[in-house]
Amino acid sequence: MDKKKRLALVTGGSRGIGKAIALEFAENGIDVVVTGRNERRLIETSRELRDCSVRAYHVDADIGNPEGVKRISEFLTHSELTVSILINNAAIIHPRIPLVDFDMKDWEEIINVNLIGAVRITKMLLPGMITQGYGKIINISSIGGRKGAYGRSAYRATKAALISFTESLAAEVKPSGIDVNCICPGGVVTEGYIEAFGEKSIQEGNMMDPGEIAALSLFLISSKASAVTGAIIDAYGSSNPLFNT
C-alpha cells in the first residue's frame, strides 16, 4: 500500500462486508474507524483490528438519523482524527415484502440508513478531504441496484440511488483529488443476508465470501487505481447473469 499513513472510516463495520473490508485494510497497515449500531460487536471488531498492529476505533452510532452522524463527527473531532478513506457500507437488508404490505416507517428507515445516511456522512467528511487534496470514497451498492425485483422495493431503490450518487459526486470532487467509486456485489454470505432470507436461501457455490469484496476495495483505495473514479464495478461472482445466458 501507499507509504502515507491513512485512516479509513467503514460504516456498518462490525460484521459482513464492512468488517471484511476493515480487516483487509488493517492487515495492510491502514488505521480504521468502524461504526455501527451494535457496540458489543464493534468492540470485538476493534480488538481484531488492533491485532494487526494498527490504530483502531469504534463509534456506536445510527447513521440513519442526523444525531448518529453528529456523534461520529464529534468523536473524530475530539480524537483529532482525519479521515481520508470512506466506505459507505451500512445497510438494512429486508426480506421480500410487497409494497402494499410494507410498513412505511420501515420503508423510510431503509432509505434513511442505506441512502441518506451515506450522503450525510459523505457530506460531513468531504471538507476535510478537500482540504487534504486527497480522498477515496467507496459506496457499496448491490447487484440489486441494477434491477428491481418482487418485494425488494426499498432496498433496491437505495442501491440504485447509490450508483447515481457515485457518478454525480465523482464528477464534483475529482478536481480536489478525491476518487469516488461504487461496488455492486452479487450474492455474498453475510449475517445480514441470512437474517433477511434464512440459511436455506444460501446458494452453495453461487455466492461470494465478504473477503472478495474487501480485496477489490483495497485495490480501489491504492495508488494503482488512481485512474479509476466514477466507476460502477459489478462483482457478481458465480451469480453473474452472463453465466446463465
C-alpha positions as CSV (number, residue, x, y, z in Angstrom):
1,M,0.0,0.0,0.0
2,D,1.0,3.6,-0.2
3,K,3.6,4.7,2.3
4,K,1.5,7.6,3.6
5,K,-0.4,6.6,6.8
6,R,-4.1,6.8,6.2
7,L,-7.3,6.5,8.2
8,A,-10.4,4.7,6.9
9,L,-13.9,5.0,8.2
10,V,-16.1,2.0,7.5
11,T,-19.8,2.2,8.2
12,G,-21.6,-1.0,9.2
13,G,-18.1,-2.2,10.0
14,S,-18.8,-4.7,12.8
15,R,-19.8,-7.7,10.5
16,G,-20.3,-8.9,7.0
17,I,-18.7,-7.0,4.1
18,G,-17.9,-4.0,6.3
19,K,-15.9,-6.0,8.8
20,A,-14.1,-7.8,6.0
21,I,-13.1,-4.5,4.4
22,A,-11.9,-3.1,7.8
23,L,-9.8,-6.2,8.4
24,E,-8.3,-6.1,4.9
25,F,-7.3,-2.5,5.4
26,A,-5.8,-3.2,8.9
27,E,-3.8,-6.1,7.5
28,N,-2.3,-3.7,5.0
29,G,-1.4,-1.1,7.6
30,I,-4.3,1.3,7.4
31,D,-5.8,2.7,10.6
32,V,-9.6,2.1,10.8
33,V,-12.7,3.6,12.5
34,V,-15.7,1.2,12.4
35,T,-19.2,2.4,13.0
36,G,-22.4,0.6,13.6
37,R,-25.4,0.2,16.0
38,N,-24.1,-2.8,18.0
39,E,-21.5,-1.7,20.5
40,R,-20.5,-5.2,21.6
41,R,-19.7,-6.3,18.0
42,L,-17.9,-3.0,17.4
43,I,-15.7,-3.6,20.5
44,E,-14.8,-7.1,19.3
45,T,-14.0,-5.9,15.8
46,S,-11.8,-3.1,17.1
47,R,-9.8,-5.7,19.1
48,E,-9.3,-7.8,16.0
49,L,-8.2,-4.8,14.0
50,R,-5.6,-3.8,16.7
51,D,-4.2,-7.3,16.5
52,C,-3.0,-6.2,13.0
53,S,-0.8,-3.5,14.8
54,V,-2.8,-0.6,13.6
55,R,-4.8,2.1,15.4
56,A,-8.5,1.0,15.6
57,Y,-11.5,2.9,16.9
58,H,-15.2,2.4,17.0
59,V,-18.3,4.6,17.3
60,D,-21.7,3.1,18.1
61,A,-24.0,5.3,16.0
62,D,-27.1,5.0,13.8
63,I,-26.3,6.9,10.6
64,G,-30.0,6.7,9.7
65,N,-30.6,9.9,11.7
66,P,-28.7,13.2,11.9
67,E,-27.7,12.6,15.6
68,G,-25.8,9.5,14.7
69,V,-23.7,11.3,12.1
70,K,-23.2,14.1,14.5
71,R,-22.0,11.6,17.1
72,I,-19.4,10.3,14.6
73,S,-18.3,13.8,13.7
74,E,-17.8,14.7,17.4
75,F,-15.8,11.6,18.0
76,L,-13.4,12.3,15.1
77,T,-13.0,16.0,16.3
78,H,-12.4,15.0,19.9
79,S,-9.9,12.3,18.9
80,E,-8.2,14.6,16.4
81,L,-8.6,12.1,13.6
82,T,-8.6,13.0,9.9
83,V,-10.4,10.5,7.6
84,S,-9.1,10.1,4.1
85,I,-10.9,6.9,3.1
86,L,-14.7,6.4,3.5
87,I,-16.5,3.1,2.9
88,N,-20.3,3.7,2.8
89,N,-21.3,0.1,3.6
90,A,-24.0,0.3,6.3
91,A,-27.3,-1.1,5.0
92,I,-30.6,-2.7,6.1
93,I,-31.5,-5.8,4.1
94,H,-35.2,-6.6,4.2
95,P,-37.0,-9.8,3.2
96,R,-39.3,-9.9,0.2
97,I,-42.3,-7.6,1.2
98,P,-44.7,-6.3,-1.5
99,L,-45.2,-2.6,-1.2
100,V,-48.9,-2.9,-0.3
101,D,-47.8,-4.8,2.9
102,F,-44.7,-2.7,3.6
103,D,-44.9,-0.6,6.8
104,M,-43.9,2.9,5.6
105,K,-41.9,3.5,8.8
106,D,-39.8,0.5,7.9
107,W,-39.5,1.6,4.2
108,E,-38.4,5.1,5.3
109,E,-35.9,3.7,7.8
110,I,-34.2,1.7,5.0
111,I,-34.0,4.8,2.9
112,N,-32.6,6.8,5.8
113,V,-29.8,4.2,6.6
114,N,-28.9,2.9,3.1
115,L,-29.0,6.2,1.2
116,I,-29.5,9.4,3.3
117,G,-27.1,8.1,5.9
118,A,-24.4,7.6,3.3
119,V,-25.0,11.1,1.9
120,R,-24.9,12.7,5.3
121,I,-21.6,11.1,6.4
122,T,-20.0,11.8,3.0
123,K,-21.0,15.4,3.2
124,M,-19.6,15.6,6.7
125,L,-16.2,14.2,5.7
126,L,-15.8,15.9,2.3
127,P,-14.5,19.3,3.6
128,G,-11.6,17.5,5.3
129,M,-10.7,15.5,2.2
130,I,-10.9,18.7,0.1
131,T,-8.5,20.4,2.5
132,Q,-6.1,17.4,2.2
133,G,-6.4,17.4,-1.5
134,Y,-6.9,13.6,-1.2
135,G,-9.7,11.2,-0.6
136,K,-11.1,7.8,-1.5
137,I,-14.8,7.0,-1.2
138,I,-16.3,3.7,-2.0
139,N,-20.1,3.2,-2.0
140,I,-21.3,-0.4,-1.5
141,S,-24.3,-0.9,-3.8
142,S,-25.5,-4.3,-5.0
143,I,-26.5,-6.4,-7.9
144,G,-29.9,-5.3,-6.7
145,G,-29.1,-1.7,-7.7
146,R,-29.1,-2.7,-11.3
147,K,-32.6,-4.0,-11.5
148,G,-35.8,-4.1,-9.4
149,A,-37.4,-7.3,-8.1
150,Y,-40.5,-8.5,-6.4
151,G,-40.8,-7.4,-2.8
152,R,-37.5,-5.6,-2.8
153,S,-38.6,-2.0,-3.5
154,A,-36.9,-0.2,-0.6
155,Y,-33.6,-2.0,-0.6
156,R,-33.1,-1.9,-4.4
157,A,-34.2,1.7,-4.7
158,T,-31.5,2.7,-2.3
159,K,-28.8,0.7,-4.1
160,A,-29.8,2.1,-7.4
161,A,-29.6,5.6,-6.0
162,L,-26.1,5.0,-4.6
163,I,-25.0,4.2,-8.2
164,S,-26.2,7.6,-9.4
165,F,-24.9,9.3,-6.3
166,T,-21.4,7.9,-7.0
167,E,-21.3,9.2,-10.6
168,S,-22.5,12.6,-9.6
169,L,-20.2,13.0,-6.7
170,A,-17.2,11.7,-8.6
171,A,-17.7,14.5,-11.2
172,E,-17.8,17.1,-8.4
173,V,-14.8,16.2,-6.4
174,K,-12.2,14.8,-8.8
175,P,-10.6,18.3,-9.2
176,S,-10.0,18.1,-5.4
177,G,-8.0,14.9,-5.6
178,I,-10.9,12.7,-4.4
179,D,-11.9,9.5,-6.2
180,V,-15.4,8.1,-5.7
181,N,-16.3,4.6,-6.9
182,C,-19.1,2.1,-6.4
183,I,-19.0,-1.7,-5.9
184,C,-22.1,-3.8,-6.8
185,P,-21.7,-7.2,-5.1
186,G,-23.7,-10.2,-6.2
187,G,-24.7,-12.7,-3.6
188,V,-22.5,-12.6,-0.5
189,V,-22.9,-14.8,2.5
190,T,-23.2,-12.3,5.4
191,E,-25.1,-12.3,8.7
192,G,-27.5,-9.7,7.3
193,Y,-28.3,-11.8,4.3
194,I,-29.0,-14.8,6.5
195,E,-31.2,-12.7,8.8
196,A,-33.3,-11.5,5.9
197,F,-33.6,-14.7,3.9
198,G,-32.6,-17.6,6.2
199,E,-29.8,-20.1,5.9
200,K,-31.8,-22.2,3.4
201,S,-31.5,-19.3,0.9
202,I,-27.7,-19.7,0.6
203,Q,-26.9,-21.0,-2.8
204,E,-23.9,-23.2,-2.3
205,G,-21.1,-22.4,-4.9
206,N,-23.0,-19.5,-6.2
207,M,-22.3,-16.9,-3.5
208,M,-19.2,-15.0,-2.5
209,D,-17.2,-14.5,0.7
210,P,-17.1,-11.0,2.0
211,G,-13.3,-11.1,1.6
212,E,-13.7,-11.0,-2.1
213,I,-15.3,-7.5,-1.9
214,A,-12.7,-6.5,0.6
215,A,-9.9,-7.3,-1.8
216,L,-11.5,-5.2,-4.5
217,S,-11.9,-2.3,-2.1
218,L,-8.2,-2.5,-1.2
219,F,-7.3,-2.1,-4.8
220,L,-9.7,0.9,-5.3
221,I,-8.0,2.8,-2.5
222,S,-4.5,2.0,-3.7
223,S,-2.3,4.2,-5.9
224,K,-2.7,1.6,-8.6
225,A,-6.3,2.6,-9.0
226,S,-5.5,6.3,-9.5
227,A,-7.1,6.3,-12.9
228,V,-10.4,4.9,-11.6
229,T,-13.2,7.2,-10.5
230,G,-16.9,7.4,-11.1
231,A,-16.8,3.6,-11.9
232,I,-19.6,1.2,-11.0
233,I,-17.9,-2.1,-10.6
234,D,-20.1,-5.3,-10.8
235,A,-18.6,-8.0,-8.6
236,Y,-21.2,-10.7,-9.1
237,G,-19.0,-13.8,-8.7
238,S,-20.8,-17.0,-9.8
239,S,-24.1,-15.2,-9.6
240,N,-23.2,-13.2,-12.7
241,P,-26.2,-13.2,-15.1
242,L,-23.7,-13.7,-18.0
243,F,-23.2,-17.3,-16.9
244,N,-26.9,-18.0,-17.2
245,T,-27.5,-16.8,-20.8
